[in-house]
Amino acid sequence: MSRFWSPLVHRLTPYIPGEQPKLDKLIKLNTNESPYPPSPQAIAAIRGELANGGNGLRLYPDPEADHLKRAIAAHFSRFAIEPAQVFVGNGSDEVLAHAFMALLQHDQPVLFPDITYSFYPVYCALYGIAHRTLPLGDDFCLNVADYRPANGGIVIANPNAPTGRLLPLASIERLLAANPDSVVVVDEAYVDFGGETAIALVGAHANLLVVQTLSKSRALAGLRVGYAIGQHELIAGLARVKNSFNSYPLDRLAIVGAVAALADEEHFTWTRQAVMRSRAVLAEALGELAFEVVPSAANFIFARHPAHDAATLAAELRQRGIVVRHFALARIAQYLRITIGTDEQCAMLVDALREILRRQA
């Protein structure tokens, strides 16, 4: 604490990101990064941007990143998305932050689940937005009927984090129809691993904003590229906030790398399918060890063992050079969130857990 801090800073409880350990030979399964490298086309595009001694880096990037917006719109051309319906930012976290400020500051509280991405309440505290959490079911499923009270907006992660549960597109459509005067933000960071994007509903629902990222399924977490898609009115609101905060959110390397990654459909398809296959194998292996595994449509698994403490398991794994995510939070303190790694990494995780469970028996 400091006497120089504003009262707001004193009140904040910041989001705590997943650990980025500075250890060699670590099996890192705690932050939902891709186990595979990015598209070779993305790497080549970045190298191309650095040609001529990197002379282009002395210039500011395009403040609107129009090249990238066109690429995103083209990628979703089956939904008749136009570049003007696309907003881009420095990772989906920044895009979400702008959405909270631009679209969710109203008299009524914002609604989101009690178990979800823990950045949502942080944004509310930062921007002075009242919020109300609604409990997920015992199976961690979201009940659309719970989201009928008067509200200043609704935010859902789909698939949800950290549970991995997926809300079907038909349920999202019912949520939109029941809240026509509220913005509904659907955070689809993990949708490529088993979900159906709500971008299909943008044309019919003026209150829908869909947020995605290239950090997970495109393996570009290090570039920080996120985007939102919605009707023009919502995108214009986001742009007003962005241009009042940071007119150049994406650098030149991020723009060209993201455009190339979106174009490489073959690499994208192979890596996402590989992750989904590994997820199924890991879920089965954990089940054989008596773990209770929540059905997942994401690139991670949420699981608990009824006879073993989750924090202890996480600590034992870390001693063996394997890092997973444990949340010491109500309702989920006995669960581990495990990122899907390569088949070799997943096998090493299972072997380590088998040994730990045997020793603790």
NORSUL-V672327 format. One record per pair of residues at least 4 apart in sequence whose ideal C-beta (glycine too) atoms are under 6 Angstrom apart, sorted by the first residue. I is the first residue (numbers start at 0). J is the second residue. If there is no record, write none. Layout:
BEGIN
i:I j:J
i:I j:J
END
This chain:
BEGIN
i:4 j:8
i:4 j:9
i:11 j:124
i:14 j:117
i:14 j:118
i:14 j:121
i:17 j:29
i:17 j:30
i:17 j:324
i:20 j:25
i:25 j:320
i:26 j:320
i:26 j:321
i:26 j:344
i:27 j:322
i:28 j:323
i:28 j:337
i:28 j:338
i:28 j:340
i:29 j:322
i:29 j:323
i:29 j:324
i:31 j:298
i:31 j:299
i:31 j:338
i:32 j:220
i:33 j:218
i:34 j:340
i:34 j:341
i:35 j:218
i:35 j:270
i:37 j:41
i:37 j:218
i:37 j:219
i:38 j:260
i:38 j:263
i:38 j:266
i:40 j:259
i:40 j:263
i:41 j:256
i:41 j:259
i:41 j:260
i:44 j:255
i:44 j:256
i:44 j:259
i:45 j:252
i:45 j:256
i:48 j:251
i:48 j:252
i:48 j:255
i:49 j:53
i:59 j:247
i:60 j:247
i:60 j:250
i:60 j:251
i:61 j:65
i:62 j:246
i:62 j:247
i:64 j:87
i:64 j:249
i:64 j:254
i:66 j:258
i:67 j:87
i:67 j:254
i:67 j:257
i:67 j:258
i:68 j:82
i:68 j:85
i:69 j:82
i:70 j:258
i:70 j:261
i:71 j:85
i:71 j:226
i:72 j:80
i:72 j:81
i:72 j:82
i:72 j:85
i:74 j:261
i:75 j:80
i:75 j:198
i:78 j:198
i:78 j:199
i:80 j:84
i:80 j:228
i:83 j:231
i:84 j:228
i:84 j:234
i:85 j:226
i:85 j:228
i:86 j:227
i:86 j:234
i:86 j:237
i:87 j:226
i:87 j:249
i:88 j:93
i:88 j:94
i:88 j:225
i:88 j:248
i:89 j:93
i:89 j:223
i:89 j:248
i:90 j:223
i:90 j:225
i:91 j:95
i:91 j:188
i:91 j:210
i:91 j:212
i:91 j:225
i:94 j:210
i:94 j:225
i:94 j:227
i:95 j:210
i:96 j:122
i:97 j:101
i:97 j:237
i:97 j:240
i:97 j:241
i:98 j:102
i:98 j:184
i:99 j:103
i:99 j:122
i:99 j:126
i:100 j:126
i:100 j:240
i:101 j:236
i:101 j:237
i:101 j:240
i:102 j:182
i:102 j:236
i:103 j:109
i:103 j:128
i:103 j:151
i:103 j:152
i:104 j:128
i:105 j:151
i:107 j:149
i:107 j:150
i:107 j:151
i:108 j:129
i:108 j:130
i:108 j:131
i:108 j:151
i:109 j:128
i:109 j:130
i:109 j:151
i:109 j:152
i:110 j:131
i:110 j:133
i:110 j:146
i:110 j:150
i:110 j:153
i:111 j:115
i:111 j:119
i:111 j:154
i:112 j:133
i:112 j:135
i:112 j:141
i:113 j:132
i:113 j:134
i:114 j:135
i:114 j:331
i:115 j:156
i:115 j:159
i:116 j:156
i:116 j:160
i:119 j:154
i:123 j:128
i:123 j:130
i:133 j:145
i:135 j:139
i:135 j:141
i:136 j:140
i:139 j:162
i:139 j:164
i:139 j:293
i:140 j:164
i:141 j:166
i:143 j:170
i:143 j:173
i:143 j:174
i:146 j:153
i:146 j:174
i:147 j:177
i:150 j:181
i:152 j:181
i:152 j:182
i:153 j:181
i:153 j:183
i:154 j:184
i:155 j:185
i:156 j:160
i:156 j:186
i:157 j:166
i:157 j:185
i:158 j:163
i:158 j:165
i:158 j:189
i:158 j:194
i:158 j:296
i:158 j:297
i:159 j:164
i:161 j:301
i:161 j:336
i:162 j:293
i:162 j:301
i:163 j:293
i:163 j:295
i:163 j:297
i:163 j:301
i:165 j:194
i:165 j:296
i:166 j:170
i:166 j:171
i:168 j:195
i:171 j:197
i:172 j:200
i:175 j:183
i:175 j:204
i:175 j:207
i:182 j:206
i:183 j:206
i:183 j:207
i:184 j:208
i:185 j:197
i:185 j:209
i:186 j:210
i:187 j:196
i:187 j:209
i:187 j:211
i:188 j:212
i:188 j:215
i:189 j:297
i:190 j:194
i:190 j:196
i:191 j:216
i:191 j:271
i:192 j:274
i:192 j:275
i:192 j:297
i:192 j:298
i:193 j:296
i:194 j:296
i:197 j:209
i:198 j:209
i:198 j:228
i:200 j:204
i:200 j:207
i:201 j:207
i:201 j:228
i:201 j:229
i:205 j:230
i:208 j:227
i:208 j:229
i:208 j:233
i:209 j:228
i:210 j:227
i:211 j:226
i:212 j:225
i:213 j:217
i:213 j:219
i:213 j:224
i:213 j:257
i:214 j:220
i:215 j:298
i:216 j:271
i:217 j:260
i:219 j:224
i:219 j:260
i:222 j:253
i:222 j:256
i:224 j:253
i:224 j:257
i:229 j:233
i:229 j:234
i:242 j:246
i:249 j:253
i:249 j:254
i:252 j:256
i:253 j:257
i:264 j:268
i:274 j:298
i:274 j:339
i:277 j:339
i:277 j:342
i:277 j:345
i:278 j:339
i:281 j:345
i:282 j:292
i:282 j:300
i:284 j:349
i:285 j:290
i:285 j:292
i:285 j:302
i:286 j:292
i:288 j:352
i:290 j:302
i:290 j:304
i:291 j:303
i:292 j:300
i:292 j:302
i:293 j:301
i:295 j:300
i:298 j:339
i:299 j:336
i:299 j:338
i:300 j:337
i:301 j:334
i:301 j:336
i:302 j:335
i:303 j:333
i:303 j:334
i:307 j:312
i:309 j:325
i:309 j:333
i:309 j:334
i:309 j:335
i:310 j:325
i:313 j:323
i:313 j:325
i:315 j:355
i:316 j:321
i:316 j:323
i:316 j:351
i:317 j:322
i:319 j:351
i:321 j:348
i:321 j:351
i:323 j:335
i:323 j:337
i:324 j:336
i:325 j:335
i:326 j:331
i:327 j:332
i:340 j:344
i:340 j:345
END
